[in-house]
Amino acid sequence: MSKFLTLLLAVIAIAQATAFMGTPVVTSRQGATQRTGAASMEMRARVCDLLGKKPNRKARVVTFSHKRIHKVQEVNLQTKRFFSEDLDRKVKLRLSTKGIKTINKLGGIDAAAKKFKVDLKKY
C-alpha cells in the first residue's frame, strides 16, 4: 500500500510540474512573409520617407477667450510613385508635399535619395 501511495504521489508531482510548463512561445511566424494584400499591411508612422518630417505635437490654438488648446499639426503626406533609374523599377513612397517639390527640384528620385541617404530598395 505504501508503494502505491509513493507511486501515486510521484505521478501527481510529475503531472503538476509538467502542467506549469507551457508550450514554447513562437516569436516569428513563417507564413507572415508570404502574405499579400490587406493581410500583410502594417501600421506605419505618419512620417515622410524622404525628409523624415513628423507631426508637430506642440502646436497650440488660442481661442477668442484666450484659452490655449493643444492640437497636432499633421504632415501633408501623399502616396506617390516615382521611376528609379538605378533600380530600373517604380518606387512607391509616402512623401510630404515639400518632399515632392524637393524631388522635382533635384531632378529625380535617385538624386534626392542619394542626397538624403535613403535606401530605395526598401520601397
N, C-alpha and C positions, 0 to 999 in steps of 0.2 A: 504494500500500500504506500509506503514512504517513497519507493522508487517511482511509483506512478505519479505522486504529488510533485516530486522534484522534476520529473519529465514534463509534467503539465506546466509548472512554473517556468521552466526553461523555454517551452514553446510560447507561452504568453509573453515572456520578456523579449524574445526574438520578434514576435509579432508587433509589440509596441515599439521596438527600436526601428523596425522597417516601416512602420506606419508614419513616422515623422520624417522619413527620408523621401522627399518628393522627387518628381521626375526632374531631370536637368533642364535648366532654363535655356531656351533656344534664343540666341542673341540676334541672329540674322536669318531671314528666310531665303531659301534658294530660289523660290518661284517669283520673288519680287522683281528680279532683274528682267524677267521675260514678259512682264505685263505691259500692255499698251493701252492707250486711250484714257478714259476718265479714271480708271482704277490706278493708273501709275502717277496721277497728279499729286504733287506735294505743295504745301503752302510755302510761298516764298515771301520774304520781307519786301515791302514797297521801297525798293532801293534801285537807283539807276545802275544798270550793268556796266556802263562805261565810266561815268563820272563818280559814282558812289554817293549821289545826293540822297539824303534821308529826310523823313518828315521833321518839321520844326515843332517840337513838343513844348516849347517855351513861349509860344505866341499868346497874346492877350487881347481881349476885346474890351474897350472902355465904353460903357453904356452912357446914356444921357444923364443918368443919376450918378455917374462917375464910379459905378461898380466895375471892378476888374474881373473879367471872366477868362479863365484859361481855355484855350482851344488848340487843336492840332492843325497846322498848315501842311497838307499833304503835297507830295511831289506830283507834278503833272506827268504821269507815266503813260507812254504809248508803246504798244507792241509793234515792232517794225522789223521787216526782213530786208537784209542787205546781201548783195552778192560779194563774197570774198574771193578775190583772185588767187590769194595764197592757198586757200583750201580748195578752190575750184568748186564751191557749192554755196548755197544760200544759208545765211545765218540769221536766226530769229532772236531778237534781243528786246528787253524791256528797257526803254530809254526815256529819259526826261526830254522835254522839248528843247532844252538847252543842249543836251547831248546830241540830238538830231542836227541842230544847227552847227555844232562843232564838227560832226562828221562831214557835213556838206562843205564847210569851210576848209577842212584839211584835205578834201578831195576823195574820200572813200573810207570804208570801214577798216581796211588794213592799215592805213596810215594813222588813224585815230587809235586803233588798238595798240599799235607799236608805241605811240606817244604816251598813252596812259597805262601801258604794261598790262593789257587784258588778254587772256588766253582765249581765243575764239574757238578752240577745239571743244570747249565745254558746251557751246551753244549750238 
